[in-house]
């Protein structure tokens, strides 16, 4: 942490005690603006010269304060969830899926985490695909399942869906600790726990090992990218929604820089040929959409060919879809930039948090992308 950042955080702590978390959040944002180079958001429509919030720091402020040993009174931490209220299920797509939604936990040498596992009604012991879905900060497996509708889609697939749960004792906001170097390595920390949990489900439910995939939202998306980079022999393809690239940060303070899109991950940190699908809203004020570009840079081979498509989700958000194919003609990566969308799961249900029903359906598109890829190491 450099001196300017440290000084800004000290001032933010003083502001916290005097004026509360909202004012402290503003102070952290001011500090980050002073550290970042000049730049504008993709598709920015603000009047020229109007400042842009590089990071919506309220979402990570509780964890920062916890790590600094400072307690925040209950009820005073600002809510960073979308302004639209949650609504009760109104149609068949939001109704509970008919399969089994089981609770469990997994332990190995790296630690213990709880999980939820959706088993579709079609499963009778036959090998099916498995999708590992990693929730974002402030979420739980149940909340994440409701918002993404993956359980409903798993019925039609069919496939199993595994939702690992971050422990609040490991991160006060339930974020996966993607910025910790320990958690960017194979057989270490959280990647080892999630990969071990994945393998246990594969063994217990006769999952097709060639059709195992991982995706996630925000911090969960960043961890999904890490899993793709560190376990390319386990995951056949990876999804990342509103997420950061692999090894973009090395500690908690540099995570702010990464989230703002100003980090430059090392060129050697690549995804080793694992197919990747990326979704990001171009009005995301929590994780700059430039992070999606950086994930693509890590994923693409040098000889990739790009096809650009413009579309619109019904009466909702327009989007730009970039499809990249390798020298052999196979699709190696897709990037969806949703115009007008913020930090929310595109096409999700309001019965979950951090969703935007106006966007293209990220869950359906990710499952479509996954279905086109198999683990070559297993097939060989």
Beta strands, then each sheet from edge to edge (+ up, - down):
strand 1: 100-108
strand 2: 111-119
strand 3: 129-134
strand 4: 159-164
strand 5: 212-216
strand 6: 237-241
strand 7: 275-281
strand 8: 305-312
strand 9: 318-325
strand 10: 331-338
strand 11: 345-346
strand 12: 355-356
sheet 1: 1+ 2- 4+ 3+ 5+ 6+ 7+ 10+ 9- 8+
sheet 2: 11+ 12+
end
